[in-house]
Amino acid sequence: MEEELAMLKQFIGQLQELLHNGSHPPSSPPSSSSSSSFIVLHNPHYHNRWCLPFTEETSADDSCDILMAPGKKPGGIFNMLETVKRSRKDKKNQGKSSTEADGNMDQEIWQEFPHDLFESVVSRLPIPKFFQFRAVCRKWNALIDSDSFSRCCTDLPQTIPWFYTITHENVNSGQVYDPSSKKWHHPIIPALPKKTIVLPMASAGGLVCFLDIGHRNFYVSNPLTKSFRELPARSFKVWSRVAVGMTLNGNSTSDGYKVLWVGCEGEYEVYDSLSNVWTKRGTIPSNIKLPVLLNFKSQPVAIQSTLYFMLTDPEGILSYDMVSGKWKQYVIPGPPDLSDLTLAECGERLMLVGLLTKNAATCVCIWELQKMTLLWKEVDRMPNIWCLEFYGKHVRMNCLGNKGCLMMLSLRSRQMNRLITYNAVTREWSKVPGCTVPRGRKRLWIACGTAFHPSPTARA
């Protein structure tokens, strides 16, 4: 059993190295060839080998391009890889011993490799590798869209959240930040309207919900795969600002999802993706004080099927259960001397983030809601050396998203524009590198954003 696990780990590592070294560009699909090409994965401690096929959609030369750059010899892990060409003439000599050439392996050996195990291996690749994986051949591209692969990914723990943001310079294109690699990506969602400003409002299961600045139309999309859906028109128009939340019906988007919007006068609607209609039209019950003065700077927080909204008057929290359809209100006084408050969540715990200002000193503080007393308790604050940068400056804070105990904050003044992330589990503060346009040096100013769990299988 240990030997099999060791081989599986080595296969994952070699597959990652293989994809990292290069792949076919998505714009030019691989060409077919009459010859068959194999990537043979060697393990010096075992006699058996795994043969990674590039037989149906790629040529042998293309497979060599995947292994090494022109004019360079492979080293390190690539010493265990070799490419073998088998022409049609060689196929006629199947009776010859496979020992004549060290790499000559029958295609049937690879075909016997369990398909579910192959999907399990691929599902554990880092998210950026999926795009290189899809570009190898049509068969591998189709694998990502299969239902079985989607179920395989659903069983895995959620990945570190990414942050979908828009900038002041270009509000019609997204800038996505990956905290694990500390890199910015610049995806394009062609289906989003180009003649109006569309803002990211909420997310669930790898999907991001957008709302145009006129509060008329909703859109849902997967920023990674460009899967897209325009939601039907709402049953009635609301011209005031609205708060938007999103939850899954089950463990993945295949079970459907719901989108809720609520206005200041208490009107609300719920969209169900399975029925593709807005339902549960109504107003907040009379036991909740109206008008509902929502804190629109604070995005709603989703914990299981319940959405939590932050109130400014009276101070507290408003919640809505997407399953039971029940509203609840909690009057919770906020900590003193805090401004720019925003809700967050970590492990089903409600957190509060805000700027603590005393005299000329300003610092970011983290608070946690105590379930027994319904009071906020300070649990962490930004390192003092970072707080010194804000001394004497009029700083404003904006939360650009929060998922899975990770949040991104924007701290701005006339003299500075700082992006930071905070991990509520490790209590680690990290500075985010500046976002620049592709192949450019101009630093972009982030306007707003939302956090989402990247998923190559989420469908709008």
Sequence and secondary structure as in RCSB ss.txt:
>XXXX:A:sequence
MEEELAMLKQFIGQLQELLHNGSHPPSSPPSSSSSSSFIVLHNPHYHNRWCLPFTEETSADDSCDILMAPGKKPG
GIFNMLETVKRSRKDKKNQGKSSTEADGNMDQEIWQEFPHDLFESVVSRLPIPKFFQFRAVCRKWNALIDSDSFS
RCCTDLPQTIPWFYTITHENVNSGQVYDPSSKKWHHPIIPALPKKTIVLPMASAGGLVCFLDIGHRNFYVSNPLT
KSFRELPARSFKVWSRVAVGMTLNGNSTSDGYKVLWVGCEGEYEVYDSLSNVWTKRGTIPSNIKLPVLLNFKSQP
VAIQSTLYFMLTDPEGILSYDMVSGKWKQYVIPGPPDLSDLTLAECGERLMLVGLLTKNAATCVCIWELQKMTLL
WKEVDRMPNIWCLEFYGKHVRMNCLGNKGCLMMLSLRSRQMNRLITYNAVTREWSKVPGCTVPRGRKRLWIACGT
AFHPSPTARA
>XXXX:A:secstr
 HHHHHHHHHHHHHHHHHHHT    TTS     SSEEEEEE  TT S  EEEEE SS  HHHHHHHH  TT    
GGGGGEEEEEE HHHHTTTTS GGGSTT   HHHHHTS HHHHHHHHTTS HHHHHHHHTT HHHHHHHTSHHHH
HHHHTS     EEEEEESS TTSEEEEETTTTEEE    TTS SSS EEEEEEETTEEEEEETTS  EEEE TTT
  EEE    SS   S EEEEEEESSSSGGG EEEEEEETTSEEEEEETTTTEEEEEEE  TTS SS EE TTS  
EEETTEEEEEEEETEEEEEEETTT  EEEEE    TTEEEEEEEEETTEEEEEEEEEETTEEEEEEEEEETTTTE
EEEEEE  HHHHGGGTTS  EEEEEEEETTEEEEEEE SS EEEEEEETTTTEEEE    B TT   B  EEEEE
EE   SS   
